[in-house]
Amino acid sequence: MMGWRGRIGFLVPPGNPTVEPEMAQLVPEGVSLHFTRMVAHGLTGAHAGQEDRNRTQIAHLPENVALLAMVKPGVMVMAHTATSYTLGKQGEAELIDRMEQAHGIPFITAFGSVIAALAHLGVQRVAYATPYNEATTLQGRAHLEAHGLEVVAHGILPNVVNIYDEIPQRAYALGRQVDHADAQALFLSGVGMPTVDAINLLERDLGKPVISSATAMMWNALRVIGVRDGAPDGGRLLSRPTA
């Protein structure tokens, strides 16, 4: 049987080429991964139209979740951080409740996984780095602060043409640029910019935990389905069995 230890379902933006390979890089033996594309229109991965694409994904989410639920995963993950920024704290909580009530399957978000991961690591002060434009970045900062976190520094990846064309080396450079002495951890937002190959290098060079939306959602999904394995490429968060 596929997923003999557990199944994880992901809802992925339509143009995103990053989520599947990064989740495959982190997933432990015996856990199967299943993906459904969300609905969005326009040039995916571009800064222009981001908010409209987020709202389209939200509008179509119930039908996408219904399709993913047919696989009978142990958890479903909304693999798009910026959609949570559009929803806000209350809207995100209401969405999670509706999806769980509709299907009886735990439903988590990439952003909610970040919040849980930071709490797990005992982090209250964070440096926050994004590949977004200023407006989306500030939405994310406000969302972090709404959850009681202190954002001591934030920064934006320069000269982005399309987030989905980015590389881990640029994520690494962004992390180095944004880190702050007062930050207990660095958070790399977004699941379109590749981050997994940069996590361990950043942790060694910065001397503090580094989490990304990608590592946080795998950590949280494994925790929900009761699989306690870590992952060698996931930094401190995934370096030991999940709690």
N, C-alpha and C positions, 0 to 999 in steps of 0.2 A: 504494500500500500504506500502510495506517495504521502510523505509527511507523517511517517510513523511515530515521530516524536511530537509533531505539531505542524500546523499550517498557518502561514501568515499571508494575508491579502493586502495589497497596496492599491490605492487609487492615485494614479499618476497623471500629471498634466500631459496633454496630447503630444507635445513636441519634445518632451524631456528624454534625453538619451542616457542619463546618468544614474537614475534610481536603480534600474535592474542590475547593471554590472556592480554597483557599489554594494547593494544588498547581497548579491551572490558572493562578493568578496568577504562579507562579514558573517554569513549564515553558518551555523554549526551543522554537523552531520545529522541527518534524519529529520531536518526541518525543511519543508517545501515552501517555495515562494510563488505567489499567484498575483497577477497584475491585471487591472482594468484601467483603461484610459478615461479620464474625465473629458468633459466637453468645454472647449474654448475656441474662439475664432480669432483671426488676425495672425500677425507674425509672432509666433511663440518664441519666448526667450528674450524678446526685445523689451526695453524699458517702456516705450510708447505702448499704451493700451493695457498695461499691467492690471490696473484696477478693474477695467471692464472685463478682462479675461477672468479675474478672480470671481467677479460677480456672476459671470456665466457658469463657471464651475459650481458655484454654490447652488444656483438655480437648478442645475441638472443632476446634482449629487444624489438625490433619492433614487433615480433610475439606475445610476452607475453602481450605487451600493447594492441595490437589489440584484444586479447581475453578479457582482463579486460574491455576495452571500450564497449563491448557488454552489460555490466550491466548498462551502461549510468550513471556512477558516476558523481558527481559534481566536483570532483577533483581526480586525480590519483597521488599516492605517491610512489616514489622509496624508499622502506624501507631498505636501506643498505648504511650505511655511508661510508664505505671503498671504495665502487665503485666510489664515487665522488672523493676520493683521487687519484685513478687511472686515472680518467678523467682529473683532473686539472680544473682550473677556466674556461678557454675558452672551453674546451671539454664538461664540464658540461652544460654551457650556450647553446652550440650548440645542445646537446642532448635534452634539454628541449624544444628548439625551434622546432626541428624536430618532437617531439612527439605531441606538441600542433598543429602544422601545419597539421599533419596527421589525427588527430581525433577531433580537435576543442574542446578539453577538457583541462582545466588547468592541468599542470603537474608540480609537485614539487618533491624535493628530501629531504631526511632526513637532509643532510648537509646544503642545502639551507635554510631549516627551522631553523636550528641552527643559521645561520647568521642573518636571519630575527628576530629571538627571541632575540638575543643579542642586536641588534639595538633597538628593542622595549624596552628593559630594560635599554638602555643607557650605555651598557657595551663596553669598549674599551680594557681593560686589563683582560685577562682570564687565569685561571689555567686549564690545559687540561690533562685529564686522560683517558687511554685506556686499553683494554684487549688484544691489538695486540702485534706483535713483534716490534722490534726497527725500522725496515725499514718502515713498514706501519704507525707506530706512527709518524715518521719524515715526511712522506708524508702528513699526516693530519696537522701537525704543519705548514708546508709550505703552505698548502691550507688555513688555518686560516690567516696566515700572508699575503697571496696574496689578501685577502679581507680586509686588513687594520687593523687587530686586532693585539694587542701585546700579545704574549704568555709569561707570566712571569714565568711560571713553567710548566713542563710536567712530567708525570710518567706513568709507565706501571704496570699492575696487575702482581704480581709475580707468578711463578709456574703454569701457565695456561697449561692444557693438551688439553682441548677443550672448546672454549668460550661458547658453548651451554650447558655445564654442570655447569656453574657458578651460584651463588646465590646472592640475594640482599645484604646479610651481607658482602660479599667480595667487592661489589661495594661501600658500605658505607666505609669500611676500606680504599679502594683505594682513595676515595675522601678526607678522612682525611689526608692521606699520601701526597697527591699532592697539597692540598690547600696552598696558599701563601698569606702573608699579603698584598702584592701589587695587588692581583687579586680582581677585582670587582665582579667576578662571577666564579663559577666552572662549567666546561663542561665535562660531562661523555660521551665519544664517543661510538658509536656502538649500534645496536639494538638487538644483540644476548645476551649480558650480561644483566640480569635483573636489572633494575635501579629504576623502579617506586616506589617500596616499600622503597627505601632508600632516596628518594628526600626530603621529609618533615623532616626526622630526620637529614639529613645533613644540611639543611637550618637552623634548630633550633640550631644545635651545632656549625656551622661555622658563623652564623649571616650574611649570604649573599645569593643571589640567586644561585640556583643550577639547571642547566638544563641538560637534557640528549637528545640524539637523539630521543628517544621515546616521551618524553613530548613535544619537539619542533615540531615534525611532526604532532602530534595531534593538538596542538595549531594552527599551520599554516593551516592545512587542514580545521579546523573549521572556521578559518578566511576567507578562500577562498570561502567556501560554504555559508557564511553569517549566521552562527549559533554562537551566542554570549555567550553561556554557558561556565563556567569554569569546573574544576574537583577538588574534594577535595584532591586527591592524587598527583596532578601535580605541587606542589610547587607554588612559587610566580607567575610564568608564567601563570598558569592555575587557580590561586586562585580567580580571578575575571573575569568577562566576557571578551572575546577576543575583541581586538580593531580592 
